[in-house]
């Protein structure tokens, strides 16, 4: 953008003080608009909800398994949107199912999943394809042999046209895929005879940029009491913490990306 020399002169600024301030504000707002990111939230597919506590939730709430799953599916997106909108514009594909249903199903058709080693979040590097990985598909389910490394369900974009198409339609330059939700229950020994039940919620996710580069991914987990069986309470008290942490990770990754591009 070329600014006329007379506009830059001090006398022009003094004689037109109000206009000069207005012009500076326009420049500032323009620069902010250019660096503002817009992120799309893609919910996990219903088949990728894994829970060991639905029977406990049903006993207390009388909700069906489908109702429980959909409550968590929408709750995860709601908490992520609430956390992310502090830094980004957000398009949540579950917010208006009539409007986004066609695009959501089209996205699912272009994805493939792999059970990858979870990245080290203290020194993040995107997972690489592993040769001779011990996995197979049996009866439509991904089966992986015992591995000492922590792994997560990673989403891979197979269609080169999907991301450019979504950007053209929604102007989203970041894409957060919620790949899987696990709710695990286990019994922990506290002594010779004492035990207590412990539950862990784990969210698997992958974040891509508009050029389909994986800038953040992995798992985020939080423990919660076995006495809490109301999905609304689990979502507001515990999944909200996961959403805040994933938002923090993405914000750091985006800031690093933006700083690199400015060099």
C-alpha positions in Angstrom: 0.0 0.0 0.0 1.5 3.4 -1.1 0.7 6.4 1.1 0.9 9.9 -0.6 3.8 12.0 0.7 1.6 14.9 1.6 -0.4 12.8 4.0 2.8 11.9 5.8 3.8 15.6 6.4 3.3 17.0 9.9 1.4 20.1 8.6 -1.2 17.8 7.0 -1.6 15.9 10.2 -2.1 19.2 12.3 -4.6 20.7 9.9 -6.6 17.5 9.6 -6.0 16.0 13.0 -9.3 14.1 13.1 -8.9 12.7 9.6 -5.3 11.7 10.3 -6.3 9.8 13.5 -9.1 8.1 11.5 -6.6 7.1 8.8 -4.2 5.5 11.3 -7.1 3.6 12.8 -8.0 2.2 9.4 -4.5 1.1 8.9 -4.4 -0.6 12.2 -7.7 -2.3 11.7 -6.7 -3.5 8.3 -3.5 -5.1 9.7 -5.5 -6.8 12.4 -8.0 -8.2 9.9 -5.1 -9.6 7.8 -3.7 -11.5 10.7 -6.9 -12.7 12.3 -7.4 -16.4 12.0 -10.6 -18.3 11.6 -10.8 -21.9 12.8 -13.3 -24.7 11.8 -14.3 -27.3 14.4 -14.9 -30.8 13.0 -16.6 -33.1 15.5 -15.6 -36.7 16.0 -17.5 -39.3 14.1 -20.1 -41.1 16.2 -18.2 -44.4 15.7 -15.2 -42.9 17.4 -16.8 -42.5 20.8 -15.3 -45.0 23.3 -16.8 -45.1 26.8 -16.7 -47.6 29.6 -19.1 -45.6 31.9 -22.2 -45.2 29.8 -24.0 -47.9 31.9 -23.3 -45.8 35.0 -24.6 -42.6 33.3 -27.7 -44.4 32.1 -28.4 -45.7 35.6 -28.4 -42.2 37.0 -29.8 -40.2 34.1 -31.9 -42.7 32.1 -30.3 -41.4 28.9 -29.8 -43.8 26.1 -26.4 -44.7 24.7 -27.1 -42.6 21.6 -28.2 -39.6 23.7 -25.1 -39.9 25.9 -22.8 -40.0 22.9 -24.5 -37.0 21.2 -24.4 -35.0 24.4 -20.6 -35.5 24.7 -20.1 -34.9 21.0 -21.9 -31.5 21.1 -20.4 -30.7 24.5 -16.8 -31.2 23.3 -17.4 -28.8 20.4 -19.2 -26.3 22.7 -16.3 -26.1 25.2 -13.7 -25.9 22.4 -15.6 -23.1 20.7 -15.9 -21.2 24.0 -12.1 -21.5 24.6 -11.1 -20.8 21.0 -13.3 -17.8 20.4 -11.1 -15.7 22.7 -8.4 -15.8 20.1 -10.1 -16.8 16.8 -13.3 -16.6 14.8 -14.9 -20.1 15.1 -17.1 -22.1 12.7 -18.6 -25.0 14.6 -20.0 -27.7 12.2 -22.3 -28.9 15.0 -23.9 -25.6 15.7 -26.3 -25.7 12.7 -26.6 -29.3 11.5 -29.0 -28.3 8.7 -26.5 -25.8 7.3 -23.3 -27.8 7.8 -24.5 -31.4 7.5 -23.6 -31.8 3.8 -20.1 -30.4 4.3 -19.5 -32.5 7.5 -20.3 -35.8 5.7 -18.1 -34.7 2.8 -15.2 -34.1 5.2 -15.6 -37.5 6.8 -15.5 -39.2 3.4 -12.1 -37.6 2.7 -10.5 -38.6 6.0 -8.5 -41.7 7.0 -7.3 -42.5 10.5 -4.0 -43.8 11.8 -2.9 -44.8 15.3 0.3 -42.7 15.6 2.8 -42.1 18.4 1.6 -39.2 20.5 3.8 -36.2 20.0 5.9 -34.8 22.8 4.1 -31.5 23.6 7.2 -30.0 25.2 8.9 -30.1 21.8 6.1 -30.6 19.3 6.8 -32.3 16.0 4.1 -33.6 13.7 3.9 -37.5 13.7 5.6 -39.2 10.7 4.4 -42.2 8.8 5.8 -45.3 10.4 6.9 -48.2 8.2 5.8 -51.7 9.1 3.4 -50.4 11.8 1.8 -53.4 13.5 -1.8 -52.6 12.8 -4.7 -54.0 10.8 -8.4 -53.6 10.2 -10.6 -56.4 11.6 -14.4 -56.2 11.2 -14.2 -52.5 10.4 -12.1 -51.7 13.5 -8.5 -50.6 13.7 -6.5 -53.1 15.7 -3.0 -52.3 16.9 -0.6 -54.7 18.7 0.6 -53.9 22.2 3.0 -50.9 22.0 4.8 -49.3 25.0 4.5 -45.8 23.4 1.4 -43.7 24.0 -0.6 -43.5 20.8 -3.5 -41.4 19.5 -6.0 -41.5 16.7 -4.7 -39.1 14.0 -6.8 -37.8 11.1 -5.2 -37.6 7.7 -6.7 -35.6 4.8 -6.8 -37.6 1.7 -8.4 -35.2 -0.8 -6.2 -32.3 -1.9 -9.3 -30.3 -2.8 -11.1 -30.4 0.6 -9.2 -27.7 2.5 -9.1 -25.2 -0.4 -12.8 -25.8 -0.9 -13.6 -25.2 2.8 -11.4 -22.0 2.8 -13.2 -20.7 -0.3 -16.6 -21.2 1.3 -16.0 -20.3 5.0 -12.7 -18.3 4.9 -11.3 -20.7 7.6 -7.5 -21.0 7.5 -7.3 -23.4 10.5 -9.0 -26.7 10.9 -9.4 -28.6 14.2 -10.4 -32.2 13.8 -11.7 -33.9 17.0 -10.8 -37.5 16.2 -11.9 -39.6 19.1 -13.2 -39.3 22.7 -12.4 -42.0 25.3 -13.9 -42.3 28.8 -12.0 -45.0 30.6 -12.7 -46.4 34.1 -10.3 -48.4 36.2 -9.9 -49.7 39.7 -6.8 -48.5 41.6 -5.4 -50.2 44.7 -4.8 -47.9 47.7 -3.3 -50.5 50.0 -3.6 -54.2 50.9 -7.4 -54.2 50.7 -8.4 -50.7 49.7 -9.4 -49.7 46.1 -11.1 -46.8 44.4 -12.5 -46.2 40.9 -10.7 -43.7 38.7 -11.9 -42.3 35.4 -10.0 -40.6 32.7 -11.3 -38.6 29.7 -9.0 -38.4 26.7 -9.5 -36.4 23.6 -7.6 -37.2 20.4 -7.3 -34.2 17.9 -5.4 -32.9 14.9 -5.0 -29.3 13.8 -4.2 -28.3 10.2 -3.5 -25.0 8.5 -5.0 -23.9 5.2 -2.1 -25.5 3.3 -3.0 -28.9 5.0 0.1 -28.9 7.3 -0.4 -30.6 10.7 0.7 -27.9 13.2 -0.7 -29.5 16.4 -2.0 -32.9 17.3 -2.1 -35.5 20.1 -4.1 -36.3 23.1 -5.2 -34.4 26.1 -6.5 -36.1 29.2 -8.0 -35.3 32.6 -9.1 -37.5 35.6 -12.4 -37.2 37.2 -14.4 -38.7 40.0 -16.4 -41.9 39.6 -19.1 -40.3 41.5 -19.9 -37.8 38.7 -22.3 -39.3 36.2 -24.1 -36.3 34.8 -22.8 -35.6 31.3 -23.4 -31.9 31.7 -21.3 -31.8 34.8 -18.5 -33.9 33.2 -18.5 -31.5 30.2 -18.5 -28.2 32.2 -16.1 -29.3 34.9 -13.6 -31.5 33.1 -13.9 -31.4 29.3 -13.7 -27.6 29.7 -10.1 -28.1 31.1 -9.2 -30.2 28.0 -10.6 -27.5 25.7 -8.5 -24.8 27.5 -5.3 -26.9 27.2 -5.8 -27.7 23.5 -6.6 -24.0 22.8 -3.3 -23.1 24.5 -1.4 -25.6 22.4 -2.9 -24.4 19.2 -2.4 -20.7 20.0 1.3 -21.4 20.6 1.6 -23.3 17.3 -0.1 -20.6 15.3 2.0 -17.9 16.9 5.1 -19.8 16.0 3.9 -20.3 12.5 3.0 -16.6 12.1 6.4 -15.5 13.4 8.2 -17.8 11.0 6.3 -16.5 8.0 7.1 -12.9 9.0 10.9 -13.5 8.8 
